[in-house]
C-alpha cells in the first residue's frame, strides 16, 4: 500500500515510481513502473486523482 498526503494544488505534478530489486545467488534484477499524468497508466492515474480517499487496485507491467 502506498499512502501520501499531497496538497490538491500539487497533485498534477506528482509521479509515483515503484521499483523492486530481486537478488539471487547469481544476479541482481531491477524492475519498475511509473504512474503519472503522462505515462502509459494515465487513465489509472486519473481515477486515483478523481477519487483520492478510495483504495485503488491494479495490475501493472514491470519494465526491467
PDBQT receptor file of N, H, CA, C and O in Angstrom, charges set to zero:
ATOM      1  N   UNK A   1       0.832  -1.174   0.000  1.00  0.00    +0.000 N 
ATOM      2  CA  UNK A   1       0.000   0.000   0.000  1.00  0.00    +0.000 C 
ATOM      3  C   UNK A   1       0.879   1.241   0.000  1.00  0.00    +0.000 C 
ATOM      4  O   UNK A   1       1.876   1.311   0.719  1.00  0.00    +0.000 OA
ATOM      5  N   UNK A   2       0.503   2.205  -0.805  1.00  0.00    +0.000 N 
ATOM      6  H   UNK A   2      -0.306   2.148  -1.390  1.00  0.00    +0.000 HD
ATOM      7  CA  UNK A   2       1.194   3.484  -0.850  1.00  0.00    +0.000 C 
ATOM      8  C   UNK A   2       0.216   4.549  -0.374  1.00  0.00    +0.000 C 
ATOM      9  O   UNK A   2      -0.877   4.681  -0.924  1.00  0.00    +0.000 OA
ATOM     10  N   UNK A   3       0.600   5.302   0.638  1.00  0.00    +0.000 N 
ATOM     11  H   UNK A   3       1.488   5.194   1.085  1.00  0.00    +0.000 HD
ATOM     12  CA  UNK A   3      -0.257   6.384   1.139  1.00  0.00    +0.000 C 
ATOM     13  C   UNK A   3       0.589   7.635   1.279  1.00  0.00    +0.000 C 
ATOM     14  O   UNK A   3       1.691   7.593   1.826  1.00  0.00    +0.000 OA
ATOM     15  N   UNK A   4       0.072   8.740   0.784  1.00  0.00    +0.000 N 
ATOM     16  H   UNK A   4      -0.824   8.774   0.340  1.00  0.00    +0.000 HD
ATOM     17  CA  UNK A   4       0.812  10.006   0.826  1.00  0.00    +0.000 C 
ATOM     18  C   UNK A   4      -0.177  11.150   0.929  1.00  0.00    +0.000 C 
ATOM     19  O   UNK A   4      -1.260  11.088   0.346  1.00  0.00    +0.000 OA
ATOM     20  N   UNK A   5       0.175  12.180   1.651  1.00  0.00    +0.000 N 
ATOM     21  H   UNK A   5       1.054  12.231   2.124  1.00  0.00    +0.000 HD
ATOM     22  CA  UNK A   5      -0.671  13.361   1.784  1.00  0.00    +0.000 C 
ATOM     23  C   UNK A   5      -0.101  14.459   0.897  1.00  0.00    +0.000 C 
ATOM     24  O   UNK A   5       0.870  15.123   1.260  1.00  0.00    +0.000 OA
ATOM     25  N   UNK A   6      -0.715  14.645  -0.275  1.00  0.00    +0.000 N 
ATOM     26  H   UNK A   6      -1.504  14.106  -0.570  1.00  0.00    +0.000 HD
ATOM     27  CA  UNK A   6      -0.246  15.628  -1.255  1.00  0.00    +0.000 C 
ATOM     28  C   UNK A   6      -1.325  16.693  -1.405  1.00  0.00    +0.000 C 
ATOM     29  O   UNK A   6      -2.488  16.355  -1.626  1.00  0.00    +0.000 OA
ATOM     30  N   UNK A   7      -0.970  17.972  -1.291  1.00  0.00    +0.000 N 
ATOM     31  H   UNK A   7      -0.025  18.247  -1.111  1.00  0.00    +0.000 HD
ATOM     32  CA  UNK A   7      -1.979  19.026  -1.482  1.00  0.00    +0.000 C 
ATOM     33  C   UNK A   7      -2.615  18.936  -2.866  1.00  0.00    +0.000 C 
ATOM     34  O   UNK A   7      -1.929  18.672  -3.854  1.00  0.00    +0.000 OA
ATOM     35  N   UNK A   8      -3.915  19.153  -2.935  1.00  0.00    +0.000 N 
ATOM     36  H   UNK A   8      -4.473  19.367  -2.133  1.00  0.00    +0.000 HD
ATOM     37  CA  UNK A   8      -4.652  19.043  -4.197  1.00  0.00    +0.000 C 
ATOM     38  C   UNK A   8      -4.081  19.950  -5.278  1.00  0.00    +0.000 C 
ATOM     39  O   UNK A   8      -4.137  19.608  -6.459  1.00  0.00    +0.000 OA
ATOM     40  N   UNK A   9      -3.535  21.093  -4.900  1.00  0.00    +0.000 N 
ATOM     41  H   UNK A   9      -3.489  21.372  -3.941  1.00  0.00    +0.000 HD
ATOM     42  CA  UNK A   9      -2.977  22.020  -5.890  1.00  0.00    +0.000 C 
ATOM     43  C   UNK A   9      -1.701  21.481  -6.536  1.00  0.00    +0.000 C 
ATOM     44  O   UNK A   9      -1.306  21.959  -7.599  1.00  0.00    +0.000 OA
ATOM     45  N   UNK A  10      -1.058  20.507  -5.921  1.00  0.00    +0.000 N 
ATOM     46  H   UNK A  10      -1.380  20.119  -5.057  1.00  0.00    +0.000 HD
ATOM     47  CA  UNK A  10       0.195  19.957  -6.453  1.00  0.00    +0.000 C 
ATOM     48  C   UNK A  10       0.036  18.581  -7.094  1.00  0.00    +0.000 C 
ATOM     49  O   UNK A  10       1.007  18.034  -7.615  1.00  0.00    +0.000 OA
ATOM     50  N   UNK A  11      -1.151  18.022  -7.067  1.00  0.00    +0.000 N 
ATOM     51  H   UNK A  11      -1.940  18.467  -6.643  1.00  0.00    +0.000 HD
ATOM     52  CA  UNK A  11      -1.332  16.630  -7.485  1.00  0.00    +0.000 C 
ATOM     53  C   UNK A  11      -0.988  16.393  -8.958  1.00  0.00    +0.000 C 
ATOM     54  O   UNK A  11      -0.544  15.299  -9.306  1.00  0.00    +0.000 OA
ATOM     55  N   UNK A  12      -1.180  17.378  -9.824  1.00  0.00    +0.000 N 
ATOM     56  H   UNK A  12      -1.541  18.267  -9.541  1.00  0.00    +0.000 HD
ATOM     57  CA  UNK A  12      -0.893  17.192 -11.244  1.00  0.00    +0.000 C 
ATOM     58  C   UNK A  12       0.593  17.053 -11.536  1.00  0.00    +0.000 C 
ATOM     59  O   UNK A  12       0.962  16.568 -12.606  1.00  0.00    +0.000 OA
ATOM     60  N   UNK A  13       1.454  17.465 -10.616  1.00  0.00    +0.000 N 
ATOM     61  H   UNK A  13       1.155  17.859  -9.747  1.00  0.00    +0.000 HD
ATOM     62  CA  UNK A  13       2.895  17.397 -10.860  1.00  0.00    +0.000 C 
ATOM     63  C   UNK A  13       3.556  16.199 -10.181  1.00  0.00    +0.000 C 
ATOM     64  O   UNK A  13       4.783  16.137 -10.100  1.00  0.00    +0.000 OA
ATOM     65  N   UNK A  14       2.766  15.255  -9.695  1.00  0.00    +0.000 N 
ATOM     66  H   UNK A  14       1.770  15.305  -9.760  1.00  0.00    +0.000 HD
ATOM     67  CA  UNK A  14       3.301  14.104  -8.961  1.00  0.00    +0.000 C 
ATOM     68  C   UNK A  14       3.405  12.891  -9.875  1.00  0.00    +0.000 C 
ATOM     69  O   UNK A  14       2.509  12.618 -10.675  1.00  0.00    +0.000 OA
ATOM     70  N   UNK A  15       4.508  12.171  -9.743  1.00  0.00    +0.000 N 
ATOM     71  H   UNK A  15       5.235  12.392  -9.093  1.00  0.00    +0.000 HD
ATOM     72  CA  UNK A  15       4.685  10.869 -10.382  1.00  0.00    +0.000 C 
ATOM     73  C   UNK A  15       5.064   9.874  -9.307  1.00  0.00    +0.000 C 
ATOM     74  O   UNK A  15       5.772  10.217  -8.361  1.00  0.00    +0.000 OA
ATOM     75  N   UNK A  16       4.598   8.644  -9.444  1.00  0.00    +0.000 N 
ATOM     76  H   UNK A  16       4.023   8.365 -10.212  1.00  0.00    +0.000 HD
ATOM     77  CA  UNK A  16       4.933   7.585  -8.498  1.00  0.00    +0.000 C 
ATOM     78  C   UNK A  16       5.791   6.569  -9.232  1.00  0.00    +0.000 C 
ATOM     79  O   UNK A  16       5.353   5.966 -10.211  1.00  0.00    +0.000 OA
ATOM     80  N   UNK A  17       7.008   6.383  -8.757  1.00  0.00    +0.000 N 
ATOM     81  H   UNK A  17       7.363   6.872  -7.961  1.00  0.00    +0.000 HD
ATOM     82  CA  UNK A  17       7.934   5.416  -9.346  1.00  0.00    +0.000 C 
ATOM     83  C   UNK A  17       8.083   4.271  -8.361  1.00  0.00    +0.000 C 
ATOM     84  O   UNK A  17       8.539   4.471  -7.235  1.00  0.00    +0.000 OA
ATOM     85  N   UNK A  18       7.702   3.071  -8.779  1.00  0.00    +0.000 N 
ATOM     86  H   UNK A  18       7.332   2.908  -9.694  1.00  0.00    +0.000 HD
ATOM     87  CA  UNK A  18       7.812   1.875  -7.937  1.00  0.00    +0.000 C 
ATOM     88  C   UNK A  18       8.894   0.995  -8.525  1.00  0.00    +0.000 C 
ATOM     89  O   UNK A  18       8.868   0.665  -9.711  1.00  0.00    +0.000 OA
ATOM     90  N   UNK A  19       9.842   0.618  -7.690  1.00  0.00    +0.000 N 
ATOM     91  H   UNK A  19       9.863   0.886  -6.726  1.00  0.00    +0.000 HD
ATOM     92  CA  UNK A  19      10.969  -0.202  -8.146  1.00  0.00    +0.000 C 
ATOM     93  C   UNK A  19      11.157  -1.367  -7.191  1.00  0.00    +0.000 C 
ATOM     94  O   UNK A  19      11.146  -1.193  -5.973  1.00  0.00    +0.000 OA
ATOM     95  N   UNK A  20      11.327  -2.548  -7.749  1.00  0.00    +0.000 N 
ATOM     96  H   UNK A  20      11.335  -2.690  -8.739  1.00  0.00    +0.000 HD
ATOM     97  CA  UNK A  20      11.608  -3.754  -6.975  1.00  0.00    +0.000 C 
ATOM     98  C   UNK A  20      12.962  -4.302  -7.384  1.00  0.00    +0.000 C 
ATOM     99  O   UNK A  20      13.290  -4.348  -8.569  1.00  0.00    +0.000 OA
ATOM    100  N   UNK A  21      13.737  -4.713  -6.410  1.00  0.00    +0.000 N 
ATOM    101  H   UNK A  21      13.470  -4.676  -5.447  1.00  0.00    +0.000 HD
ATOM    102  CA  UNK A  21      15.039  -5.324  -6.670  1.00  0.00    +0.000 C 
ATOM    103  C   UNK A  21      15.003  -6.770  -6.212  1.00  0.00    +0.000 C 
ATOM    104  O   UNK A  21      14.606  -7.062  -5.084  1.00  0.00    +0.000 OA
ATOM    105  N   UNK A  22      15.415  -7.665  -7.081  1.00  0.00    +0.000 N 
ATOM    106  H   UNK A  22      15.738  -7.427  -7.997  1.00  0.00    +0.000 HD
ATOM    107  CA  UNK A  22      15.460  -9.078  -6.773  1.00  0.00    +0.000 C 
ATOM    108  C   UNK A  22      16.910  -9.537  -6.765  1.00  0.00    +0.000 C 
ATOM    109  O   UNK A  22      17.677  -9.183  -7.661  1.00  0.00    +0.000 OA
ATOM    110  N   UNK A  23      17.285 -10.308  -5.777  1.00  0.00    +0.000 N 
ATOM    111  H   UNK A  23      16.662 -10.595  -5.050  1.00  0.00    +0.000 HD
ATOM    112  CA  UNK A  23      18.663 -10.798  -5.703  1.00  0.00    +0.000 C 
ATOM    113  C   UNK A  23      18.650 -12.309  -5.540  1.00  0.00    +0.000 C 
ATOM    114  O   UNK A  23      17.963 -12.854  -4.676  1.00  0.00    +0.000 OA
ATOM    115  N   UNK A  24      19.423 -12.972  -6.386  1.00  0.00    +0.000 N 
ATOM    116  H   UNK A  24      19.981 -12.530  -7.088  1.00  0.00    +0.000 HD
ATOM    117  CA  UNK A  24      19.642 -14.409  -6.250  1.00  0.00    +0.000 C 
ATOM    118  C   UNK A  24      21.139 -14.618  -6.078  1.00  0.00    +0.000 C 
ATOM    119  O   UNK A  24      21.901 -13.654  -5.995  1.00  0.00    +0.000 OA
ATOM    120  N   UNK A  25      21.551 -15.849  -6.026  1.00  0.00    +0.000 N 
ATOM    121  H   UNK A  25      20.932 -16.632  -6.094  1.00  0.00    +0.000 HD
ATOM    122  CA  UNK A  25      22.986 -16.131  -5.871  1.00  0.00    +0.000 C 
ATOM    123  C   UNK A  25      23.811 -15.671  -7.061  1.00  0.00    +0.000 C 
ATOM    124  O   UNK A  25      25.002 -15.395  -6.918  1.00  0.00    +0.000 OA
ATOM    125  N   UNK A  26      23.191 -15.584  -8.238  1.00  0.00    +0.000 N 
ATOM    126  H   UNK A  26      22.223 -15.808  -8.354  1.00  0.00    +0.000 HD
ATOM    127  CA  UNK A  26      23.971 -15.287  -9.434  1.00  0.00    +0.000 C 
ATOM    128  C   UNK A  26      23.771 -13.879 -10.008  1.00  0.00    +0.000 C 
ATOM    129  O   UNK A  26      24.613 -13.411 -10.773  1.00  0.00    +0.000 OA
ATOM    130  N   UNK A  27      22.682 -13.200  -9.657  1.00  0.00    +0.000 N 
ATOM    131  H   UNK A  27      21.998 -13.581  -9.035  1.00  0.00    +0.000 HD
ATOM    132  CA  UNK A  27      22.484 -11.878 -10.250  1.00  0.00    +0.000 C 
ATOM    133  C   UNK A  27      21.517 -11.043  -9.421  1.00  0.00    +0.000 C 
ATOM    134  O   UNK A  27      20.837 -11.550  -8.529  1.00  0.00    +0.000 OA
ATOM    135  N   UNK A  28      21.471  -9.737  -9.739  1.00  0.00    +0.000 N 
ATOM    136  H   UNK A  28      22.023  -9.325 -10.464  1.00  0.00    +0.000 HD
ATOM    137  CA  UNK A  28      20.504  -8.797  -9.166  1.00  0.00    +0.000 C 
ATOM    138  C   UNK A  28      19.669  -8.255 -10.315  1.00  0.00    +0.000 C 
ATOM    139  O   UNK A  28      20.216  -7.827 -11.332  1.00  0.00    +0.000 OA
ATOM    140  N   UNK A  29      18.350  -8.269 -10.163  1.00  0.00    +0.000 N 
ATOM    141  H   UNK A  29      17.906  -8.616  -9.337  1.00  0.00    +0.000 HD
ATOM    142  CA  UNK A  29      17.444  -7.782 -11.198  1.00  0.00    +0.000 C 
ATOM    143  C   UNK A  29      16.610  -6.643 -10.632  1.00  0.00    +0.000 C 
ATOM    144  O   UNK A  29      16.203  -6.688  -9.471  1.00  0.00    +0.000 OA
ATOM    145  N   UNK A  30      16.355  -5.629 -11.438  1.00  0.00    +0.000 N 
ATOM    146  H   UNK A  30      16.685  -5.592 -12.381  1.00  0.00    +0.000 HD
ATOM    147  CA  UNK A  30      15.533  -4.489 -11.049  1.00  0.00    +0.000 C 
ATOM    148  C   UNK A  30      14.396  -4.327 -12.037  1.00  0.00    +0.000 C 
ATOM    149  O   UNK A  30      14.608  -4.375 -13.249  1.00  0.00    +0.000 OA
ATOM    150  N   UNK A  31      13.188  -4.136 -11.523  1.00  0.00    +0.000 N 
ATOM    151  H   UNK A  31      13.016  -4.097 -10.538  1.00  0.00    +0.000 HD
ATOM    152  CA  UNK A  31      12.011  -3.878 -12.335  1.00  0.00    +0.000 C 
ATOM    153  C   UNK A  31      11.285  -2.675 -11.763  1.00  0.00    +0.000 C 
ATOM    154  O   UNK A  31      11.328  -2.437 -10.556  1.00  0.00    +0.000 OA
ATOM    155  N   UNK A  32      10.619  -1.916 -12.620  1.00  0.00    +0.000 N 
ATOM    156  H   UNK A  32      10.584  -2.109 -13.601  1.00  0.00    +0.000 HD
ATOM    157  CA  UNK A  32       9.932  -0.730 -12.133  1.00  0.00    +0.000 C 
ATOM    158  C   UNK A  32       8.765  -0.354 -13.035  1.00  0.00    +0.000 C 
ATOM    159  O   UNK A  32       8.664  -0.818 -14.170  1.00  0.00    +0.000 OA
ATOM    160  N   UNK A  33       7.884   0.496 -12.508  1.00  0.00    +0.000 N 
ATOM    161  H   UNK A  33       7.966   0.872 -11.585  1.00  0.00    +0.000 HD
ATOM    162  CA  UNK A  33       6.851   1.125 -13.331  1.00  0.00    +0.000 C 
ATOM    163  C   UNK A  33       6.619   2.527 -12.802  1.00  0.00    +0.000 C 
ATOM    164  O   UNK A  33       6.974   2.845 -11.667  1.00  0.00    +0.000 OA
ATOM    165  N   UNK A  34       6.019   3.359 -13.639  1.00  0.00    +0.000 N 
ATOM    166  H   UNK A  34       5.730   3.100 -14.561  1.00  0.00    +0.000 HD
ATOM    167  CA  UNK A  34       5.806   4.761 -13.321  1.00  0.00    +0.000 C 
ATOM    168  C   UNK A  34       4.335   5.102 -13.514  1.00  0.00    +0.000 C 
ATOM    169  O   UNK A  34       3.760   4.838 -14.570  1.00  0.00    +0.000 OA
ATOM    170  N   UNK A  35       3.730   5.690 -12.482  1.00  0.00    +0.000 N 
ATOM    171  H   UNK A  35       4.197   5.904 -11.624  1.00  0.00    +0.000 HD
ATOM    172  CA  UNK A  35       2.356   6.181 -12.552  1.00  0.00    +0.000 C 
ATOM    173  C   UNK A  35       2.392   7.696 -12.600  1.00  0.00    +0.000 C 
ATOM    174  O   UNK A  35       3.152   8.318 -11.857  1.00  0.00    +0.000 OA
ATOM    175  N   UNK A  36       1.596   8.293 -13.449  1.00  0.00    +0.000 N 
ATOM    176  H   UNK A  36       0.979   7.788 -14.052  1.00  0.00    +0.000 HD
ATOM    177  CA  UNK A  36       1.544   9.742 -13.528  1.00  0.00    +0.000 C 
ATOM    178  C   UNK A  36       0.700  10.195 -14.698  1.00  0.00    +0.000 C 
ATOM    179  O   UNK A  36       0.130   9.382 -15.426  1.00  0.00    +0.000 OA
ATOM    180  N   UNK A  37       0.628  11.493 -14.867  1.00  0.00    +0.000 N 
ATOM    181  H   UNK A  37       1.090  12.154 -14.275  1.00  0.00    +0.000 HD
ATOM    182  CA  UNK A  37      -0.254  12.071 -15.882  1.00  0.00    +0.000 C 
ATOM    183  C   UNK A  37       0.157  11.706 -17.303  1.00  0.00    +0.000 C 
ATOM    184  O   UNK A  37      -0.715  11.417 -18.123  1.00  0.00    +0.000 OA
ATOM    185  N   UNK A  38       1.425  11.707 -17.625  1.00  0.00    +0.000 N 
ATOM    186  H   UNK A  38       2.133  11.942 -16.960  1.00  0.00    +0.000 HD
ATOM    187  CA  UNK A  38       1.885  11.446 -18.997  1.00  0.00    +0.000 C 
ATOM    188  C   UNK A  38       2.626  10.115 -19.081  1.00  0.00    +0.000 C 
ATOM    189  O   UNK A  38       3.733  10.049 -19.615  1.00  0.00    +0.000 OA
ATOM    190  N   UNK A  39       2.016   9.060 -18.554  1.00  0.00    +0.000 N 
ATOM    191  H   UNK A  39       1.117   9.114 -18.120  1.00  0.00    +0.000 HD
ATOM    192  CA  UNK A  39       2.599   7.727 -18.596  1.00  0.00    +0.000 C 
ATOM    193  C   UNK A  39       1.613   6.776 -19.273  1.00  0.00    +0.000 C 
ATOM    194  O   UNK A  39       0.499   7.175 -19.612  1.00  0.00    +0.000 OA
ATOM    195  N   UNK A  40       2.015   5.533 -19.467  1.00  0.00    +0.000 N 
ATOM    196  H   UNK A  40       2.920   5.209 -19.191  1.00  0.00    +0.000 HD
ATOM    197  CA  UNK A  40       1.109   4.565 -20.100  1.00  0.00    +0.000 C 
ATOM    198  C   UNK A  40      -0.043   4.183 -19.164  1.00  0.00    +0.000 C 
ATOM    199  O   UNK A  40      -0.999   3.541 -19.599  1.00  0.00    +0.000 OA
ATOM    200  N   UNK A  41       0.035   4.568 -17.890  1.00  0.00    +0.000 N 
ATOM    201  H   UNK A  41       0.812   5.089 -17.537  1.00  0.00    +0.000 HD
ATOM    202  CA  UNK A  41      -1.046   4.304 -16.937  1.00  0.00    +0.000 C 
ATOM    203  C   UNK A  41      -1.806   5.583 -16.605  1.00  0.00    +0.000 C 
ATOM    204  O   UNK A  41      -2.288   5.738 -15.482  1.00  0.00    +0.000 OA
ATOM    205  N   UNK A  42      -1.920   6.489 -17.549  1.00  0.00    +0.000 N 
ATOM    206  H   UNK A  42      -1.529   6.363 -18.460  1.00  0.00    +0.000 HD
ATOM    207  CA  UNK A  42      -2.562   7.782 -17.325  1.00  0.00    +0.000 C 
ATOM    208  C   UNK A  42      -4.026   7.632 -16.899  1.00  0.00    +0.000 C 
ATOM    209  O   UNK A  42      -4.481   8.370 -16.026  1.00  0.00    +0.000 OA
ATOM    210  N   UNK A  43      -4.765   6.702 -17.488  1.00  0.00    +0.000 N 
ATOM    211  H   UNK A  43      -4.395   6.102 -18.197  1.00  0.00    +0.000 HD
ATOM    212  CA  UNK A  43      -6.178   6.540 -17.109  1.00  0.00    +0.000 C 
ATOM    213  C   UNK A  43      -6.310   6.064 -15.668  1.00  0.00    +0.000 C 
ATOM    214  O   UNK A  43      -7.211   6.508 -14.955  1.00  0.00    +0.000 OA
ATOM    215  N   UNK A  44      -5.430   5.170 -15.227  1.00  0.00    +0.000 N 
ATOM    216  H   UNK A  44      -4.698   4.810 -15.806  1.00  0.00    +0.000 HD
ATOM    217  CA  UNK A  44      -5.438   4.738 -13.821  1.00  0.00    +0.000 C 
ATOM    218  C   UNK A  44      -5.109   5.902 -12.907  1.00  0.00    +0.000 C 
ATOM    219  O   UNK A  44      -5.712   6.060 -11.845  1.00  0.00    +0.000 OA
ATOM    220  N   UNK A  45      -4.151   6.715 -13.322  1.00  0.00    +0.000 N 
ATOM    221  H   UNK A  45      -3.661   6.587 -14.184  1.00  0.00    +0.000 HD
ATOM    222  CA  UNK A  45      -3.744   7.870 -12.524  1.00  0.00    +0.000 C 
ATOM    223  C   UNK A  45      -4.901   8.856 -12.369  1.00  0.00    +0.000 C 
ATOM    224  O   UNK A  45      -5.087   9.425 -11.294  1.00  0.00    +0.000 OA
ATOM    225  N   UNK A  46      -5.679   9.064 -13.431  1.00  0.00    +0.000 N 
ATOM    226  H   UNK A  46      -5.529   8.601 -14.305  1.00  0.00    +0.000 HD
ATOM    227  CA  UNK A  46      -6.823   9.968 -13.353  1.00  0.00    +0.000 C 
ATOM    228  C   UNK A  46      -7.862   9.467 -12.352  1.00  0.00    +0.000 C 
ATOM    229  O   UNK A  46      -8.470  10.268 -11.643  1.00  0.00    +0.000 OA
ATOM    230  N   UNK A  47      -8.072   8.154 -12.287  1.00  0.00    +0.000 N 
ATOM    231  H   UNK A  47      -7.579   7.503 -12.864  1.00  0.00    +0.000 HD
ATOM    232  CA  UNK A  47      -9.008   7.586 -11.302  1.00  0.00    +0.000 C 
ATOM    233  C   UNK A  47      -8.510   7.833  -9.882  1.00  0.00    +0.000 C 
ATOM    234  O   UNK A  47      -9.299   8.142  -8.989  1.00  0.00    +0.000 OA
ATOM    235  N   UNK A  48      -7.220   7.699  -9.677  1.00  0.00    +0.000 N 
ATOM    236  H   UNK A  48      -6.580   7.448 -10.402  1.00  0.00    +0.000 HD
ATOM    237  CA  UNK A  48      -6.649   7.944  -8.351  1.00  0.00    +0.000 C 
ATOM    238  C   UNK A  48      -6.839   9.406  -7.956  1.00  0.00    +0.000 C 
ATOM    239  O   UNK A  48      -7.138   9.696  -6.798  1.00  0.00    +0.000 OA
ATOM    240  N   UNK A  49      -6.671  10.320  -8.892  1.00  0.00    +0.000 N 
ATOM    241  H   UNK A  49      -6.428  10.084  -9.833  1.00  0.00    +0.000 HD
ATOM    242  CA  UNK A  49      -6.838  11.749  -8.614  1.00  0.00    +0.000 C 
ATOM    243  C   UNK A  49      -8.316  12.082  -8.364  1.00  0.00    +0.000 C 
ATOM    244  O   UNK A  49      -8.635  12.851  -7.457  1.00  0.00    +0.000 OA
ATOM    245  N   UNK A  50      -9.213  11.506  -9.168  1.00  0.00    +0.000 N 
ATOM    246  H   UNK A  50      -8.955  10.881  -9.905  1.00  0.00    +0.000 HD
ATOM    247  CA  UNK A  50     -10.637  11.800  -9.022  1.00  0.00    +0.000 C 
ATOM    248  C   UNK A  50     -11.229  11.268  -7.726  1.00  0.00    +0.000 C 
ATOM    249  O   UNK A  50     -12.155  11.867  -7.177  1.00  0.00    +0.000 OA
ATOM    250  N   UNK A  51     -10.708  10.154  -7.232  1.00  0.00    +0.000 N 
ATOM    251  H   UNK A  51      -9.956   9.669  -7.678  1.00  0.00    +0.000 HD
ATOM    252  CA  UNK A  51     -11.212   9.529  -6.006  1.00  0.00    +0.000 C 
ATOM    253  C   UNK A  51     -10.061   9.335  -5.025  1.00  0.00    +0.000 C 
ATOM    254  O   UNK A  51      -9.635   8.204  -4.795  1.00  0.00    +0.000 OA
ATOM    255  N   UNK A  52      -9.552  10.419  -4.443  1.00  0.00    +0.000 N 
ATOM    256  H   UNK A  52      -9.898  11.338  -4.630  1.00  0.00    +0.000 HD
ATOM    257  CA  UNK A  52      -8.308  10.358  -3.667  1.00  0.00    +0.000 C 
ATOM    258  C   UNK A  52      -8.385   9.608  -2.349  1.00  0.00    +0.000 C 
ATOM    259  O   UNK A  52      -7.340   9.203  -1.839  1.00  0.00    +0.000 OA
ATOM    260  N   UNK A  53      -9.536   9.403  -1.777  1.00  0.00    +0.000 N 
ATOM    261  H   UNK A  53     -10.385   9.732  -2.191  1.00  0.00    +0.000 HD
ATOM    262  CA  UNK A  53      -9.640   8.737  -0.475  1.00  0.00    +0.000 C 
ATOM    263  C   UNK A  53     -10.093   7.293  -0.600  1.00  0.00    +0.000 C 
ATOM    264  O   UNK A  53     -10.434   6.665   0.402  1.00  0.00    +0.000 OA
ATOM    265  N   UNK A  54     -10.101   6.756  -1.815  1.00  0.00    +0.000 N 
ATOM    266  H   UNK A  54      -9.824   7.266  -2.629  1.00  0.00    +0.000 HD
ATOM    267  CA  UNK A  54     -10.516   5.378  -2.027  1.00  0.00    +0.000 C 
ATOM    268  C   UNK A  54      -9.300   4.499  -2.298  1.00  0.00    +0.000 C 
ATOM    269  O   UNK A  54      -8.250   4.971  -2.735  1.00  0.00    +0.000 OA
ATOM    270  N   UNK A  55      -9.473   3.213  -2.027  1.00  0.00    +0.000 N 
ATOM    271  H   UNK A  55     -10.326   2.830  -1.673  1.00  0.00    +0.000 HD
ATOM    272  CA  UNK A  55      -8.419   2.243  -2.327  1.00  0.00    +0.000 C 
ATOM    273  C   UNK A  55      -8.505   1.877  -3.804  1.00  0.00    +0.000 C 
ATOM    274  O   UNK A  55      -9.591   1.605  -4.317  1.00  0.00    +0.000 OA
ATOM    275  N   UNK A  56      -7.373   1.869  -4.480  1.00  0.00    +0.000 N 
ATOM    276  H   UNK A  56      -6.492   2.090  -4.063  1.00  0.00    +0.000 HD
ATOM    277  CA  UNK A  56      -7.302   1.545  -5.910  1.00  0.00    +0.000 C 
ATOM    278  C   UNK A  56      -6.411   0.323  -6.090  1.00  0.00    +0.000 C 
ATOM    279  O   UNK A  56      -5.293   0.268  -5.578  1.00  0.00    +0.000 OA
ATOM    280  N   UNK A  57      -6.923  -0.644  -6.817  1.00  0.00    +0.000 N 
ATOM    281  H   UNK A  57      -7.831  -0.600  -7.233  1.00  0.00    +0.000 HD
ATOM    282  CA  UNK A  57      -6.155  -1.847  -7.114  1.00  0.00    +0.000 C 
ATOM    283  C   UNK A  57      -5.904  -1.917  -8.611  1.00  0.00    +0.000 C 
ATOM    284  O   UNK A  57      -6.744  -1.495  -9.406  1.00  0.00    +0.000 OA
ATOM    285  N   UNK A  58      -4.775  -2.439  -8.991  1.00  0.00    +0.000 N 
ATOM    286  H   UNK A  58      -4.092  -2.782  -8.346  1.00  0.00    +0.000 HD
ATOM    287  CA  UNK A  58      -4.492  -2.595 -10.411  1.00  0.00    +0.000 C 
ATOM    288  C   UNK A  58      -3.314  -3.511 -10.632  1.00  0.00    +0.000 C 
ATOM    289  O   UNK A  58      -2.485  -3.706  -9.743  1.00  0.00    +0.000 OA
ATOM    290  N   UNK A  59      -3.246  -4.072 -11.824  1.00  0.00    +0.000 N 
ATOM    291  H   UNK A  59      -3.920  -3.914 -12.546  1.00  0.00    +0.000 HD
ATOM    292  CA  UNK A  59      -2.110  -4.888 -12.249  1.00  0.00    +0.000 C 
ATOM    293  C   UNK A  59      -1.266  -4.034 -13.179  1.00  0.00    +0.000 C 
ATOM    294  O   UNK A  59      -1.784  -3.445 -14.128  1.00  0.00    +0.000 OA
ATOM    295  N   UNK A  60       0.019  -3.967 -12.913  1.00  0.00    +0.000 N 
ATOM    296  H   UNK A  60       0.440  -4.445 -12.142  1.00  0.00    +0.000 HD
ATOM    297  CA  UNK A  60       0.914  -3.134 -13.712  1.00  0.00    +0.000 C 
ATOM    298  C   UNK A  60       2.088  -3.967 -14.198  1.00  0.00    +0.000 C 
ATOM    299  O   UNK A  60       2.666  -4.753 -13.448  1.00  0.00    +0.000 OA
ATOM    300  N   UNK A  61       2.427  -3.779 -15.462  1.00  0.00    +0.000 N 
ATOM    301  H   UNK A  61       1.958  -3.140 -16.071  1.00  0.00    +0.000 HD
ATOM    302  CA  UNK A  61       3.557  -4.480 -16.040  1.00  0.00    +0.000 C 
ATOM    303  C   UNK A  61       4.854  -3.800 -15.595  1.00  0.00    +0.000 C 
ATOM    304  O   UNK A  61       5.018  -2.589 -15.746  1.00  0.00    +0.000 OA
ATOM    305  N   UNK A  62       5.752  -4.583 -15.055  1.00  0.00    +0.000 N 
ATOM    306  H   UNK A  62       5.619  -5.567 -14.932  1.00  0.00    +0.000 HD
ATOM    307  CA  UNK A  62       7.045  -4.059 -14.654  1.00  0.00    +0.000 C 
ATOM    308  C   UNK A  62       7.993  -4.075 -15.850  1.00  0.00    +0.000 C 
ATOM    309  O   UNK A  62       7.971  -5.001 -16.660  1.00  0.00    +0.000 OA
ATOM    310  N   UNK A  63       8.826  -3.037 -15.950  1.00  0.00    +0.000 N 
ATOM    311  H   UNK A  63       8.844  -2.284 -15.291  1.00  0.00    +0.000 HD
ATOM    312  CA  UNK A  63       9.840  -2.959 -17.002  1.00  0.00    +0.000 C 
ATOM    313  C   UNK A  63      11.201  -3.060 -16.334  1.00  0.00    +0.000 C 
ATOM    314  O   UNK A  63      11.451  -2.388 -15.333  1.00  0.00    +0.000 OA
ATOM    315  N   UNK A  64      12.059  -3.870 -16.862  1.00  0.00    +0.000 N 
ATOM    316  H   UNK A  64      11.856  -4.416 -17.675  1.00  0.00    +0.000 HD
ATOM    317  CA  UNK A  64      13.354  -4.023 -16.218  1.00  0.00    +0.000 C 
ATOM    318  C   UNK A  64      14.449  -4.340 -17.170  1.00  0.00    +0.000 C 
ATOM    319  O   UNK A  64      15.599  -4.497 -16.759  1.00  0.00    +0.000 OA
TER     320      UNK A  64
